[in-house]
Amino acid sequence: MDGKRAIRRSPLLVRCTWTGRGRFGDRPSLCAVHGREEGDSEIAPPCGLRHKSLTREAGPGHTQRIMIARLRGKVLEAYPNRLVVDVHGVGYEVIVPLSTFDRLHAAEGLEVDLRTHLHIRETAHTLYGFASEEERDVFLMLIERVSGIGPAIAMAVLSGMPVSRFKSCVVAGDVAELSRIKGLGKKTAERIVLELKDKVGVTDTWQDAATGQVSARAADAELALIALGYKQVDSRKALRRLLDADPAASTESLIRGALRILQG
């Protein structure tokens, strides 16, 4: 193939468009639609960049789209932490937090609609499911923006308290309440508060949305930009420019417009 090695692609991998360097310095982030090269244990994108993870280091200029983002089907097996969902004859094993299991009242034969995240590692592709966008957003925020937090701890957080209570604890810096979650511990709880509150700035958005200082549309757009690796302060400045020009702009148009500003 014109001197280039063939790349085997999987339909279960992350798609993203790489337009800049990652947020961890000069090390480039994920790009293109990736597969594995024959006989190679690391990810080998067509551009020649090499990466060890498909699910992290999505910095400014990155847009990730998970290819399995939602599942709708009938429950074949139901356990407090796991569901098997039949979608057109294919059974998907989905790991769920207790909050989702309780909210769905999951039982065999029940039709469910799950928001999902496909987490890809060297040794496994694991599908996580959530009853709401809010639960999935918190899960992704924890695993992508807090050092040392993986899917297991993020699921423990969602199983341990409602999302609204978790946000309130982070905003208030209530480490004692967070550390009561099974498997979390005081040091991990302190790290969650520190990194979400001081480094990411997401708590300002949560607090302002709760008090009505920003609209729900602006808050959703701001959180989306933060999830992409942009600073809260920069995201809000870009959104204010757009809202001054068009106060009725939708969340989607705000995100698109802000990305153009921030990447310019």
Secondary structure, 3 states (H helix, E strand, C coil): CCCCCCEEECCCCCEEECCCECCCCCCECCCCECEEECCCCCECCCCCCCECCCCCCCCCCCEEECCCCEEEEEEEEEECCEEEEEECCEEEEEECCHHHHHHHCCCCCCEEEEEEEEEECCCCEEEEEECCHHHHHHHHHHHHHCCCCCHHHHHHHHHHCCHHHHHHHHHHCCHHHHCCCCCCCHHHHHHHHHHHHHHHCHHHHHHHHHHCCCCHHHHHHHHHHHHCCCCHHHHHHHHHHHHHHCCCCCHHHHHHHHHHHHHC
